[in-house]
Amino acid sequence: MYVRLHPPSLIYSQLFKVPPCATLHQLAYRQSHGKAIDTALDNMEAGTEGLDKAYDDTVNRIENQQQGIRELAKNMLFWIVFAKRPLTTEELRHALAVEPGTRSLDMRNLCPVEDMVSSCAGLVTVNRESNTIGLVHYTTQEYFQRRRLEAFRDVNRAIIGASCLTYLSYDVFAKDLESLSQQHAFFEYAAKNWGYHIQDYTTECGRSCFEVSHG
């Protein structure tokens, strides 16, 4: 099936604002901010309150970064927290590079992994064995689950499902789906999980946000 998203509305377009990939020298928050989290984790006897304070401070530091870096970090964290399974670094790079109304992935939107991790101020780490990217500790996931969408007020819930649909609609997959899907890192995740991510959102956004056509 060939799927194509209709031109998005203004609100829908806001979901896909792809912040410019910041270079490493522009990323002001890095190892020094991760140290605060490490210290809190080493002193877990302080309890949930102590950990939440460390995470709150880190989220505030992310909020105070330059706009492009802040948006990159919050979109990344949203994906990691709400993805159906752990994403590889390449899957997440491709997912974050999706733009609305496009028929192919612009490779210039792919951020270096180092920049992606640095933007999150110590909350994210890469597992070198599995090459997956995730939160630095299980308590980080618990923190965001307790906060729900509070930390993501300006990140629309539909971004994951809509990005999956856009990626699946790319012209390249209408040619040789089986072989090409192996060359596009995000295809497998998008194909298996797009429905899961949009089912809770359709009542809020309306089916028009995800309307598809054949052609």
Steps between C-alpha positions, in 0.01 A plus 500: 500500500628844413418752770529876475412757762294797390661844543501565877320777680690770685462315830610174342804672354604611845534136603780448256716804558839345452743714699831569332763252610727685733872447474680378807652836584147647519383249758546679829385219727691177509695288750485750786121474506501123479716501813212636707285205396780253572540648847128466568501139380798423724296632793169335432433481872380858454196336345277593212486862610877540472511337158206704374679817606804400296282416199298821541820703498622321187170554317522868593851516355369348179225763494763773525702382202487666160171436322629252243691298759205509741258373236740226396538384862128502579406321178768240570383444856138474387593232248709305750240513778199408286649272234364145498850355533858630532612673181838463338698816444431483125127446552477806720715709267265419213188552711612847607589592141146447365334814361130546413381489142825353370535201270850403608734539793735796480830356618613848603254477790687209658667617821828355623438265793744695717297818455175320574632354825662827608178696451331290771735619775585160642154337482583281200768245429595260221536128567807412296421128500147525360552840335173616655444844645312535825459671832795498735321301776171322565408774748511749212221308325306489827547875540352577159219250555408676825516836327318363195489781241590780739856509373379490139237774497627639170554158337185369334400146588434420134857547387600133524203356313501777242873463440451127447229564239704761320804272486291212364359728231840572344515429128801273536290229668267474199781349292656197666360488849681195629853601407458873557351455844828343610686814393277742690556479872160617619280292266453191717405697810265731308326212322441301818407776742333794322152381595592462865623859517202666335213304651482712816543826313237476226219611732691818582637586157237350275555256218589782259843525663583151384298479181672298231440446133594244241681599189 
